[in-house]
Amino acid sequence: MRYLALPPTEKRKQFELRALGLRDFAGVAPDQPLDPFALAEFARLLVVDFDSIEGLSAESRAHLLGDAADEWSGGACSRPLADGWKLVILNPAHGKQRNRATLMEEVAHVFLGHAPNRLAVVALESTGQQKRFLARDYNHDNEEAAYAVGAAALVPYAALRRFVAAGRSAHEIARHFRVSRQLVEYRIKVTHLWGEYKDASKARAEHV
């Protein structure tokens, strides 16, 4: 059995193994970027352009892409189409790198076999008047696992550790894997490479 470089904690090891399974399925080399849009086809996820959504008022559209742009990243419709595919909408205000991470999270949900979140109409009685609002089911463990596995698939630990040891910056690593710097820093922190990364950053600064 070949040696696998895995994060030091058991929880992250399990996430990493599932992420490696996704990368193996995609047939991508260990240190090469993964294209979540290609994997989305295998997960039967159909990414639709936000501008193609009908029924949104101009005010709602402006709000979703303006003041509320940071409040949503995207998501998949819980109810599939007649052919079994599910629609996925990504926030165009977030840029390509963040969209890749959002889509990878949705792909991970499918590959991990998670039940989709649902939107439900809930009625409340308040001061004699009925109020209705939408409530979203939320499974914290599933959301954590999908994000963690998706992030690990995009930025695998073994390659990340080599880049950190070589003194590469988060920006350089992000550019290599075609993700955001924030996602790379998240991966560095949760895999316990932050101390080594900061030491390498300090050494790099001293040689400038």
N, C-alpha and C positions, 0 to 999 in steps of 0.2 A: 504494500500500500504506500503510495507516495505521500511524502510529508506535506502537511497543509499548515501554512502560517495563519494562525487564528488569534483574535483578540484575547486578552488575559482573563476576562470574566466569562462565566458560564452562559449568562444571558446573551452576551454579545457573540459568543461562539455559535450559539444556535441560530441567531439572526444571520451570521456570516455564512454558515453552511447552507442555509436556504437561499441566500443571495448568490452563492457560488453555483447552486443548482440552476438558478435563473440564467447566469452567465454561460454555463455549460449548454443549456438548452438553446441559447441564442448563438452559440458557436463563436463567441468572441474570445480573443486572446487575453491572457491574464492581466496585462497592463494596458489594454486598449479600451477606448471609450465604448460604452454600450448605447445603442439607439433604442430608447423606449418606444418610439413610434413603430419600429419594426416588430417589437414584442407585442404591441397592442393588437396587431392583427391576429396573433396566435391566441390572445386572450379574448378575442371577439369583441374588442372595444373600438367603436367608430368615433374618431375625433371629428367634431363638427366645429366650423368656424363660428365664433360668437356673433358675427355680423349676419349670419344666416338665420338666427333665431327670430321667429315671427311672433307678433303679439306683444312685444315690449314697447312701451311708450317711449318717446324721445327723452322724457324726464327720467324714467327708470334706467334707460340705457346710460344716460349721462351720469346718474348716481352710481351705478355699478362700476363704471370705469373711472369715476372721479373720487368723490368723498369716501365711497365704500370700497374702493379698489383693494385696500389692504385687508379687508374683512373676509375675502373669499379667494381661493386659489383655483378652484375648479372641482369637478366631481362627475361621477357617473350616475345616470338615471337608474333607479333601483329596478324598474320594470323593463325587461328586455323588449326589443322589437319582435315582430312576428318571425323573423329568421334567426332569432336567438342572440343577435348582437345587441350591445348596450351603447347608448350614446354617451360620449364624454365631452364636456365643455371646459375649456381652459381659459383663464383670465388673460386676455391679450395685453393688459396693462403691466403684466409681471415680467415680460421678456422671455426669450427663448430658454435660457438656463433654468429659470424657476419653473417654466412650463414643463421642461423635461423631468424635473423632480416630481412635480405634481402628477404627471402621467405615469411615471414609474411607480408611484405610490398606488395608483389605481390598478396598474398591472399586478402589483404585489398582492393586493386584496384578492384578485381573481385566482392567482396561483396558490395562495394560502387557503383558499376555500372559504373566505369570510362571507357571511350573509351581508347583503347590502344594507346600508342605513336607509331608513324610511322617513318620509314626511307624512305627518298626520295632522288632521284638523281637530283641535281640542276646544271644547266649549266650557266656559266658566261663567258662573253667576256672580255678578258684582253690583251691589246697590240696585238690584232689581232689573238690571240690564244685562243681556247676554253678550259676552265678548268672545270672539273667536280668534285663534292665532295658530300658527304652524309650529309644531314641535318636532325636532329632529332626534331620532334614536341615536345614541352614541355609545359605542363600546370602546372604552379606553384601551384595553389590552389589544384589540384588533387594530385600532388606529396606530398605536405605538409600534406594533409589529410590522405593519405595512410600511410605515414611514422608514423604520430602521432597516428593514430588508431592502426596500427600494433604494435607500441611500447607500447601503453596502454594495448593492449590485452596480450602482453608478460609480462608486469610488471604493474598490475592493481593498481590504486591509493589507495584503501582502505588498501590493504595488505602492499603497500609501506609505507604508513603513519604509520602503526603499527610498521613496522621494524625500521623506522627512529626514532620513539618515544622510541623504546627499545634500541637505541644506536647501532644498527647493522651497520657495515661498508658497503660501496658500493660493495666491493669485496664479502662480505658474502651474500648480497642480490642478486648479480649477479650469484653467485654459486647456490643459491636456485632456481632461475628462469631459470637457464641455458642460460644466456645471457652474454654479455660483460659488464665490469665495466663501459665503456663509455656510454652504453645505459641506465644503471641505473642512472648514474649521469645526463644524459639528462632528464630523467623522474623526478628526484628530482628537477631539476632547473625549468622545464616548469610548474610543479605543485605547485610551490612556497613553496617547503619544504627545500630549500637550507639553509636558515638561521637556521632552527631547526636542520638540519643535521650537519652543521658546529659546532653548540653549543654542540651537542651530541658527535661529534668527539673530540672536545677540552676537554670535561669532561672525555671521555674515555682515552685520552692521559694522563691526570693529575692523573689518578688512576693506570697507569701502573708503 
